[in-house]
C-alpha cells in the first residue's frame, strides 16, 4: 500500500526486493551446502515457480492499491480470497486434497462478503 501511494514504480521496487531476497537466500543455501546439504533440481524448480507466483501476486496487490486507493478493504479481501481459491485449486488438482464442508462454506460466504464491502464503499 505504501509503495503504491508513494508513486514508486511498482515493478522496479518489487524486482529490487526479490533480488535482495534472492541474494540473501543464496547466502543461506551456500552455508547449508558448506554443511553438506544438497539441493535437487525439483526443489529448485519448485522454488522458482513459487517465487514467480508470489511476485505476480504482490505485483497485482500493489497495482490494485494504485487503481483503488480509497478502497483498501476491497483490495485486501479480494486478494486474500484469490489466494485462498488458488490454494484450494492447487491442493485439489496437485495433491488430491479435498476441501471439507467448512472450506466450501467459507469460500461461498467470502465472495458475497467482498461484494457487500464493495457495495458499501460505493454508498459512502
N, C-alpha and C positions, 0 to 999 in steps of 0.2 A: 504494500500500500504506500509506504514512504517513498520507494523508488518511483512508483507511478506518479505520485504527487510532486516529486522533485523535478520531474521532467527529464531525468537522466534517461538516455536511450536504453530501453529495457534489454534488448538483445546484447548490447555491449556490457552492461553491468552483470547480466546473468552469465555470459561467457567468461568474464573475469572471475566470478565466484566459482564456477565449475572448474576453471583452470587451476585456481588455488586449491580447491578440494582434491583435484587430481594429483597435484604436486604433493600435498600432504599425505594422501593415501599411497603414493609411490614411495615415500619415505617409510611409511608404516610397513608396506609389503617388503621393502628392502630389508628392514630389520627382521621381519618374520623369515625371509629367505636365509638370512645370515644364521638363524637358529635352526635351519633345516626344514622349514615348512615349504611345501611346493604348491604352486598354482597349476591347475589344469586348464585346458582351452575352454572347456564347458563353463567353468566358473568365470573366466574372463569374459566370454561372450554374454553370459547372463548378467554380469555386472555392467557391461557396456549397454545392453538393452535396457536394463533398469535405470541406468543413468540417463539415457536418451528419453525414456518415458517421463522421468522426473523433471528433466529440463523442459520438455514440452508442456508439462502440467504447470510448472512455475511460470513459464513464459505466458501461457494462457491466462493464468491468475493475474499477473501484472497488467496484461493488456485489458482484461475485463475491468480492473480497477480504473484504468485510464478512460475507458469508454463509459463507465458508470461511477463517476467519482462521488456521487451523492447517495449511492446505494450499496455501501459495503456489506450490509447484511445479506442482500441478494447474491452478491458475488461470492461471499464466503459459503453460504448454504448451498448454492448451486455447484460450486467447485467440489465441495465435500461430497455431495450426492453423486456427482460424476465419478469421483474416486471410488466410492463405495460400490456403485453399479459396475464399473470396470473390474474392480477387485472380485466381485461376486461372479462375473462372467469368466474371468480368468480362472478362478477357483473351480468353477463348474466344468469349463472346457479343458483346462490344463491339467487338473489333478482329480477330476470327477468328484469334487466336493459338493455335497448337497446343501442347499440353503433351507433352513428349517422354517417352520411357520412364523416364528417371531421375526426372522430375517425378511421374509416376504412381506409381512405386515409392516415392518419398518420402512421398506422401500416403497410400499404402496402409500404410506402416510407421508413420506418425505416430500414427494413431488407436489401434492396439493398444498402442503405447508409452505413450500417455497413460492408457489403461485399466490398464496394468501399474503405472504410478506411483500411480494412484488405489487400486488393489488393495493395493499395498504400504503406502500410507499408512493404510489401514484395519487392516492387520495390526499396525502399530506401536503 
